[in-house]
Amino acid sequence: MIWAHVHRVLVVNLGIAVTHLPLLLALQVSHQPWHHPVFFGLLLLVLPGPSIAAAFAYLDTTTGDEQAPVRLFFRAYRQLFRRAVLVSAPFVLLVIAAVADVVTMRIAVLGTVVAPVAVVVALVAASAWPVALAHVAGGGAVERQLFLLAPYAVIRHGVLALMNLALGVAALVLVNQAPLLGLAVLPGCVLFVVWRNCRVMMVLHGRDAVADPVVREGAREGARKVGGGLRGSSRSRAVRATTSRN
């Protein structure tokens, strides 16, 4: 069990590193990405979403003692690429716009009013981003209600959302300090915890909702009880009918 978990973490680390190679190379060329907002903004719109969704899908399909092959990650990346970009882009754009507002408005007269609101918007959008990607990775459809229900899930489960944010910020800081060591160790561990938290947070009521595993198990148990009760009632009616005929 432990080695299977280590294997999954290493596969996620490899997949994240490979799928983010263009961004990593661009950061090696330019150490001040804010001077090239359009170029790095496009990279952030396209690259992180599909790779995180693929990591979630890989972790979701490899729970257990098996050591799933690496190709499952890249198959999920290819299959989820378009939907993950469609889901990821609005949240990333909202975070970028909110951060830009904070930077530009901090010295303005209305800065004390606008900046806190923009910070809250950025935090909620950044927290809802992996929740929406977990929905897509679990087979959910890309619908307009997802962009409202994912932030609602974040507000409802604030502690888990803050935990995801803290883990993400810590991972980014450590990777920035030691890129090779950080990419070899951190992404899989962090995404595993974030994925488990998002599974709990994703109580999105809809046709393609990804429900909490506890909720799913309770529903299955209830269905078994209802089915057993119906079968028992049918048997009782059959016995009574036989007795009356005799």
Number of C-alpha atoms within 10 A of each C-alpha: 11 7 11 16 20 14 18 25 23 20 24 31 21 18 22 23 18 13 17 16 12 13 17 14 10 14 13 10 10 12 9 10 14 11 10 10 12 11 13 16 15 12 15 19 20 20 20 20 27 29 28 25 30 30 31 29 25 26 25 17 12 16 14 12 11 13 16 18 13 16 12 18 25 19 14 19 24 13 13 21 18 14 18 28 21 16 25 25 18 15 23 22 17 17 22 18 15 23 18 13 17 20 14 12 17 15 11 12 9 10 17 13 12 16 22 14 15 22 16 13 18 22 19 23 24 22 26 27 23 26 28 29 31 30 28 25 27 20 13 19 16 17 11 9 11 22 17 13 19 27 22 18 22 24 16 13 16 15 12 21 26 15 15 22 17 12 19 18 12 14 19 17 13 14 18 12 11 11 13 11 11 17 21 18 17 21 25 26 19 16 22 19 15 22 24 16 21 29 21 18 25 23 19 21 12 14 8 15 17 23 19 18 12 11 12 12 12 12 12 12 12 12 12 12 12 12 12 12 12 12 12 12 12 12 12 12 12 12 12 12 11 10 9 8 7 6
